[in-house]
């Protein structure tokens, strides 16, 4: 451990150890990982731990320069015991008050690296060597509660993996997990503070779907929007933790209007491989807005799945068309021919339909042909686009195609480029 000092020949060093049985108490307090004063040191020395070494560390004195000196931990404590160590340093014959903070370094010397995650199967622990990244087999793991109660023990397998029962992590009060300790033999020990927040990936856009429990129900509708008077077709699949069908499990489908009032509830038996299908006939005067369907195994318990759909007055698209121009650039007074190719969505040409359109002129400084250049005076103000209806447009022919001319006879007063959009 490096000790930085200046204009001093020696430093008074004291090393303390907090045993593994006192880690829960230490982590629940304020001293851990903080700089300690004399009162904190007395508390650790007399209640939670014990001093293991003290002495002076010689420092090479170089006037007005900061000097780094290494403190040999292996020489001070050749036989390390499980726990966390704290090293303090202060000037020799220092007469400062006890409430002044000392130079403090907390440390654990270990080759064990711990990582954990919580799943439906419980608390999964992985132990790997920090030196080689290889799994550590046979590591003795202990889960300790806030009240210093041992919640459970486990031993890592050949993959460095161990699992604690999920019930051990659901305690409250003093039975909340506080520290996970790992030990390999008599000389290697490390711990993990279970009270700290885990690594949260939700702000990275990778939260995904919530992990299912013993029962996983997935619900959907065949489309997301309906008109009043139509039938809403809702389907759901019920699966267990192994993705196998849960048959003969009645599910209650509760439909709610946009104002939160329950509209109807339907019970499905799910006899077909865990599949459920129910229909909701919408009234002609059904409330418009966002409806929801919640699915329950027990209506008195929280829903196991939910889905939302819209009820609105809309006309679905029945036709589509392509539009192309024979010229990409025209001058004032020049004509461009616009071609229309229309068809109904069921395949027939959109024959005999009338056309309506408009021509929009707007200004722009950029031209794709000349990358990096700007056109027009720098101090010219931007003008609003001008819109001109297109008159005397022809009727679409029997083959769904038609061509009509478009010309720009009057341009806006500008030094910029003019874009025309039909």
N, C-alpha and C positions, 0 to 999 in steps of 0.2 A: 504494500500500500504506500502510495507516494505522500510524503509530507513536505509541504512548501513552507519555507520560512526565510526571513531576512534579518541580518544583523544579530543573529543569535548563535551561540555555540552549542546549545543543547535544548531539548524539549522534554517535558515531563509527560510520559506516555502511560495510559492506563487502559487495560483491556478487560471487558466484562462479557459474560456469556449469559443469555437468557435461554433456559432449557426448553426442550420441546413441549413440556407440559404446561409452560407458561405463555406459549405463543398466542393462544386465543385471547388471554388477558392483555398482552402487549398490543396486538393488532386492534383491539377495541378501544384502546386509549389514544392519546394524542402524541406520545413521544416518538413512535416508530417513524424512521426516516427523517426526523427533524434534528436540528442542532439542540443539544442538551445543555442545561445549566447545572449548577451544583445540586439543587433540590431534585432535579430529574435523575441525576446520577445516584444520589442517595436512595431514591425510591427503587431504582433498578437493582442496586447493590443489595438492599436490605429486604426487598419484597419479591421481586420477580426473578432476579438472577444472582450472580455472584462474581466478584473479581477473580480473574484467572492469571493476570500478569500485570506488573507495573515496573517502571524503571525509566531511565533516561536514554534518549536517542541522540547521539552526537550528530551535529549538523556542521558541515563545512561553511565557515563564516566568510562570505565575500561581501565587503562593504558596499552598502546601497544596492545590492543585487539580490534577487530572489533565487534561492537555492532549493532544489528538489532532492530529497533524501528518501530512500526506500526503507520501509519498515518490514523486516522479515517475519511474516506471520508464522511460517513453518518452524522457525527457531523459537519464537515466543511460545507457541502452542504446538509442540510436536505430536501430541495425542489429542486430536480434536474430538469433541463430543457433540451429539446432536443438539441443535439450537442455532440461534442467531447471535452474532458477535457485534459489539459496538466498541470502537476505539476512540479515545479522546486524547487531545494534545493541548498543552498549555505551556507557557514559558516557565522555566525553572524559577522557583521562589515567587510565583505569581501571587500577589496579595489582593486581587480584584474580588468584588463581592460575589456571593453565591448565585445571584440572579443574572449574572453575565453569562452569555452562551459561550461554550467552548467549541473548539474545532472538533467536529464529530464525524465519524465514518461508520455506517452500518454495513455489515457484509456477511455473506455466507460463502464458504469455499466448497464448491460441489461441481461434479461433472454431470449431474442429473438435470435434464430439462423437462419440465412438465407442461402439458397443454391439455385442456379439458373442453368438452362441450356436453350440453344436456339434451337428451332426446327422450323419446317415448320409453326406451329401454332403461333409462336412468342416467347417471353421471358417468360419462366415458372419460377415462384418463389414459393418456399416452406418455410414456417415459422414454426419452432418448438421451444418448450421450451428447453433451455439448461439444466434445472434442471431435467425435467421428460421425455424429448424427445417426448412429446405428441404434436400433431398439435395445432397451435394457430389459432383460428378462430377470425375474426373481426380485424385483424391487418391492419392498414392503410399504404399502400405502395405508395411511390412517386418515380418516375423516373425523375432524373434531368440531364440536358445536361451540357456540358462543359461551356457554356455561362450562366449558372445558370437559364436557361429556364426550366420550368416544362413540361416534355414531356408527362406525363400521370400519372394517379392515379388508384389504384385498392384496393380491400379489399379481404383478404384471406377468403376462404370458410371454411366449417366444417373440411375439410382435411388439412387446412393450405395452400391451393394452390390458386394461382392467376396467370392470364396470361395477359401480355401486348401485344398489337397489333404488329405483326412483322415489320410493317412500322416504328415504333418508334425506332428500333435499327439500321436502315439503314441510319441514317443521317451522314453528313460529316461536317468537320470544327467545328464550335461552337456547332452544334446540335448533336454531338456524345454523347451518354450516358456516364455520368461521375460517377454518384453515385446513388445507390438505397437506399432509406431510409424507415425504418419501425417504426411505432409508435403504441403503445397500451395504450390507456388512456393518462394521462398527465405525467406519471412518467417513462415509459419504452420506450426507444428509442435506435435504432441501425442503422448502415448503412453498405453498401457493396460497395467497390471500384470497379466500372465497368471497370476501365482502366487497371486493372491488367490482366495478361494472365490467361486464364482458365486452369483447370487441364487437361493436355494432356496425353491421353492413347496410342498415336500412337507408342511409343517406347516399349509398352508392348505386341505388336503383336495382339491387339484386335481392330484395326481400323475398320475392316469390310468393307462392301460395303457402298459407299457414300449414304447419305439419299436422296431418290428421291424427286422430286418436284411435281408439279401438274400433270405432265406426266412422267410415268416410263416405259421405253422401255428396254426389256431384249433381247439380241441377242445371237445366238449360231450357230455353224455348227455341222453336225452330226459326224465329226471327225476332228482332228487337222492337218492332213497332207494329201496332194494330190500329184498325179503325173501329169505332163503335159499331156494335152489331156483329162483329166477327168472333170466331172462336180462338181462344188462346190455348195452344197445345204445350203443355209442360211435361218434361220427362226428367227422370232422376235415376241414378244408379247407386246402389248401396253395396259397399265393399268393406271387408275387415282389414286389419293391419297387414295381412299378407296379400291383399288385393283379390281375395276370393269373394264370390258373390254371397251376400247375406240374404237368404231366401225366407219367405213367410214372415217378414218383419213389417207390420203395418206402419205406414207413415201418414202423417196428417199434413195436408197442404192447406195453408191459410193464406188467402188472397186479401191484400189490403189496398184500399183506394189511396189516391195522392194525399188526402187529408188525414190519413192514418186510421180511418175507420175500417174495421173488418168487413169485407164484402161477402166472402163465402169461405167455408172450409170443406175439404173433400178428403176422405180416407181411402188410401190404396193399400192392398194387401201385399203387393210385391212378390207374388208367387212365381213370376217368370224370371228366374236367374237373378233375383235382386233388382229387377227393372221395374220402374213405375212410370205410368203415363196417365195423366189426367187432363181434362178439357174444361175450360172456363168460358161459357158463352157470355159475351159482353152484351149488355142491354143497349138498345139504340141511343139512349140518353146517358150512357156511361160517362163518368167524370173523366175529363181530359187531364193528362199529366202523367207522372211517373207512378206506376203501380209496382207492387212487390209481392212476391210469394215466398213465404217462410215455411220450412219443412221441419217437422217435429217427430221424434219418437214418442215423446210425452209432452203434450201441450203445456204442462205446468213447468217444464224445464226449458232452458235456452234452445233456440233453433239449431239444428245440426247443419243446415244449409239454407241459403236464400238466393233470390235472383230478382232482378228488376227488369221491367219492360215498359214501353211507352204506349199510351192510347192517345192518338191525335187524329185530327182531320187532315188527311193527306191523299194525294193522287200519285200512285207509283208511276215511275217512268215506263212509257210504252213505246217510245221511239228514240232512235239515236241517229246522228248524221255526222258525216265528215265534210269539212269545208277547206278548200285549197284555193290559192290564187296563182295565176300564171306568171305574176311578176312580184318580186320582193321589194322593188324600189320603183317609184314613179315620180315624174315631175309634175308641176302644177299644170292642170288641164289635160294631162295624159290619163288614159283609161286602163284599168286592170280588170280582168275577167275573173269572177269568183265562181267556182264550181261547187255545187252541193250534191252529195250522195246520201240520201236518207233511206231508212228502212225501219220497219216495225221490229220489235224485239222477238216476235214469233217467226221472223224470217222474211215476210213479204215486203216488197218495195213500198216506200211511203208515197204512193201515187196520189195525185190530185190535191195535195195539201197546199194551202196558201202560206206565203212567207211574210214575215215581218222582221225588220232589222234596223240598225242604226250605225252611223259612222262616227267614231270618236277620234278627235285629233288632240294630241298632247305633245309637249316638248320634252326633249331629253338632251343631255350633254354627252352621253356615251354612245359609241358606235363600235360594234363588235369587230368590224373590219380594221379599225385603227385602235388597237389595245394601248392603253396608257395615255390617250389623248382626250381632251375635253373640248367641246365645241360651244361657241357662243361667248358673249361678253361676260366677264366675271361678275359684274355688278348688276346684271339683268335679273329682275325679279321673276319668280315662277308664276305662271298664269294658270288659271283653272282650265281643265280640258273642255273642249267644245263638242257637243253632241248634236248630230244632224240626222233626223229620221230618213231612212231610205224609202223612196216612193216608187210606185208602179213596178213592184217586184213581180216576176212571173210565177205561175203555178207549177208545182213539181210535176214532171212528166210521168208517164206510165211506168218507166223503169226506175223511178225514184230519184232521177237526176235532173238537174237544171243548172243553167249558167246565166249570170247576169253581169252587166258592166258596172263598175264603180269608178268615179273620177273625183278629183279634188280640184274644184275651180277657184276656191279662195283659201289662202293660207293665213294663219295668224301672223301678226307683226312680231317677229322674233329673229334673233341671230342664232338660235339653237337649232338642233335637228327637230323635225316634226315626225312623230309616229302616228300612223293611221291604223285603227283597229276596227274591224267589221264584226 
